[in-house]
Amino acid sequence: MMTVQEAFEKYRQRLELSETERTDTIRRHNEVRDCIKAKFDIKRDFLTGSYARHTKTKPLKDVDIFFVLSDSEKKKWRDKVPSEILDAFESCLADKYGKDAVDPGRRCATVEFDKNTKDEEGKVLSIDTVPAVELDGCYEIPDRHLGKWIKTDPEVLHKQQSTDKNKALDGKWVPVVKMVKRWNRSADKPSKPAFLIEVMAHGLVDAPFTTYPSEVRRFFAAALDGITRAWPDPAGYGPPVSDQMTPELISKAVMALRTAETQAALAMRLEKEGKTGEALALWKKIMGRYFPSF
């Protein structure tokens, strides 16, 4: 029987992208890029979000592509309501992939692949296309809910902060983020958006790093208070990352985090008592289907 530490190491490895997933991601995002660039004059485009920061969990959903509009496109769209450029991106994708495969997002248009598949392994399930205009030192993207264009800087600040934090924790921060984001998905996504988990982990997971199970449990405990707070955009431009957390969602998240922390504490106690099998079974219940069976 494997130890709890061995199980978490295997869990970490399972959350890494396979070569098949990497290949499929490249194929899919290049295809989507070609689709958008065939109808819009794009100055440049690049991957952003958790995929670019290496904190994306499996299965691969919502891979983000940032499309910086040319000056002529900027003049055409920037003074219009945000929904117009988002609807235009949606229409462009629908022409290629079909209307049923495309969904309007708050700040993007999303194309879904294999929408109803039960076989998610090795596949990219969806890609988010984000229109943007370039400013001096940052970007603006359309926000459908707020009805305005908001400033952001995912290319430098978001990614650099993640890189710095991971380095400070000897490369262990990114795996912890993936583990907790995978838990969030397994727990029916009490924290929204998933980026909120990453932002909270930046503030709540500190050196010195101990062990994966201990740090995951510590995150659950710290997030019980953290989930009730407002978490600003790391770039310092846009609305709070936590602005989707309604009182109802906060209540749901607190309940899920309290349950996870209680179960994690019990799992660690079982391990200390030599009941490794029971500890592993409980960790699997907490962390979801990617956690190895003993």
N, C-alpha and C positions, 0 to 999 in steps of 0.2 A: 504493500500500500504506500502511495506517495505521501509525503509530508504536506502540511498546509503551505509551507514556503514553496515547495516544488509545484504544488497545484497553482499557486498564484503566478509563478514563472511561466507555466504552461498556458495559463489564462492570458498573460501578457502577450505571448507568442501568437495565440489564436486571434488576438485583436489586431495583429499586424496584417497589412494587405498582402494577399498572395500575388504571385506573378500574373496569374490570370486576371485578377482584379485590376492590377496596374495596367495591363495591356488593354483591357476593356475600357478603362477610364480614359486612356489616351485616345482610343478610337472614337469613343462617344463624344468627348469634349471637342475634339477636332471637327467632328461632323456637325455639332451644334454651332461651333464658331463659324464654319463655312456657311451655314444656313443664315445666321444673323448678318454676316458680312456681305452676303449676296444682295441684301435689301437695304442695308444701312451703311453709311460711310463711317467706318470705324477708324479712329486714330491709332489705337492699340487695344489689345485685349490680353487678360492674364487671369490665371487661377488665383482665387482668394478663399477666404473662409477657412473652416477647420481642415479641409483637405490640404490646402497650401501650408497650414501650420502643423500638419502631421498629427492632428488630434481628432480626426474623423474616425467614428466607430463603424463597425460592420452591422448589418449590410450597408453598402455605400448608397446613401441618399443625400440629395441636396448638395451636390458638388457645385460650387459657385464659380461662375465665370463673370469677370468684370469687363464690361465693354465701354471704353472711353470714346464718346462721340466726337467726330471731327468738328471743326469750328462751324461749318455750314449746318451740320445736324444740330449743334448746340443752339444756333440762332433759330432753328425751326422749332425746337421742342422746349427749350429752357423756360420760356415765358408762358407755356401752357400748363394746365393742371397736370400733376404727376400721373394720373391714371391714363392720360392719352398716350404717352410714350410706352407705358407698361402694356396697354392694350395693343399697341402697334407691335411690340415684341411678341406678345401672345399670338396675334394674328399671323405673324411671320412663321412662328414655330408650328402653328396649326396647319398651315398650308403644306408643310412637309410631313408632319407626324400624325395629323388628324386632330380634330377639335377635342375629342374625348381624351387625348393623351396630354393635353396642355391645361395647366391650371394657373389662374391669376394669383400672384402672391402680393404681400404687402409692399415689398421693394424689388420684386423680380417677376419674371414669367418662368414657370417651371414646366419642363417637359418630362414626362414619366415614361419609362421603358418597362415592358413586361408588367404592366400595371396590376394585374391580378395573379401574378405568379406566386406559387408557394415555394418555389425553388430559388432562394435569394443568393445562394452561395456563388461567389465569383462573378457577380454582376453589378453593374452600376444601375441603380433603380430610378434615379432622377437627377436632373441637372437644372440649376437655377441660373437664369441669365439676368444680369444686373446692368441696366443702362446707367451711365455716369457722365458727368461733364467735369472737365478739369478746371481747377482754380489755382491760384498761386499758393502752392504748398499743400493742397489737399484736393478733395473731390466733393461733388454733390451728387446724391442719388435721389430718385423720386420715392416718396413715401405715400402710398395710397391712403392709409388710415389718417395720417396727419394732414393730408392735402397740400403738402409743400415739399420742396427739395431740401434735403438735410445734408450737412457736411459729414464727411468721414475720411479716414485714411487707413484702409486695411492693408495697403501694400507695405507700409513702413511700420507704423506704431503697433498694430495688433500682432503682426508676425514677429517683430523685434522683441516685444515684451514677452511673448511665449518662449522665444529662443533664449532670452536672458534668464528667465525663470527656470527653464529646464536645465540650463548649464549650472545654475546655482545649486540645484538639487542632484547634481551628478547624473543627469539624463533620466532621472526617475519621475520627474513631474509629469511629462507627457503620458507615460503609461498609466499613472494614477488618474489623470483626466479622462483617458479612454475608458478605464474601468468604471469610473463613476458615471460617465455619460452612457455607457452600456447599461449600468444599473437603472439609470433614469428611463431608458427606453423599455427595459424589462418591467419597470414599475408603472407603466402606462403614462410616461412623460409628465410627472407632476411639476417639473421645472421647465418653463418655456420662455424663450427659445433654448435650445441645447447650448448655445453660446453662453448663456447665463451660468451654467455649470462651470465652464472654462474660466469665466471672469471671477466667479466666487473662489475657485480653486487657486487662482493667482493670489488672492488676498488671504486665503485660509490655510493653505498648505505651505509651511515654512521649513527651512533647514533648522536643525539637522534632520535628515531623512532617517527613518527607523526601518520599517519593513512595509511591504505592500499592504498586508491585512491591517496592520496598526494604523497606517496613514489613511486607508479607506475608512476605517472606523472613526478616526479623528475628524475626517471630513464630514461624515454624517452628523457627528455631535456638533461641530462648529456651524454647520449649515442650518441647523435648527433655528439658530438666531439669525444667521446671515440671510436666510430666505425671506425674512420679514423686512429687510432693509432695501433701500434703493441702491442699485449698482450702476454708476455712470458709465458711459461709453469710454473704453480705454483710450481712444484717440482724443477724447475731450471735445468732440464736436456735436455728435448727434444726441438724441433723447436717451434716457437711461436704458441699459440693456434689459432691465427688469420691468419695463413698462407694460409688458403683457401679463404680469402677475397680478391678477385681480384678487380681491379678498377671498373669493372661492378657491382659486388656484393656490393661494398661499396656504389656506387651511388644508387643502389636499396634500400639498408638498410637506407641510409640517408633520402630518400624520404618517406619510410615507417615510420621511427621514427618521422620525422617532421609532417606527417599526424596524427600519434597517439598522439603526444604531443599537437598539436593544438586542436584535438578533446577532449582530456582529460581536457585541460584548459577550453574549452567551457562547458564540462559536469560539472565541478566544479563550474563554474559561474552560470549555470542553477540551480544547487542545492542551492546555496546561495540565488537565487531569488525565491526560493520556488517551482520551477518547477521540482519536484522530478521525475515525470513520464518521462519527456523529458531527464533528466539527466541519469536515468537508461537505457533508450532506447539507448542513445549514448554510455554509457559504454559497453552495450552488443555488440554494433556494433564494438567497439574497441577490446574487450577482447575475443569475439568468443562465440561459442555455449554453453560452460559450464557456462557462466555467466547467473544468473537467470533472467527470465522475471518478470516484475513487475505485 
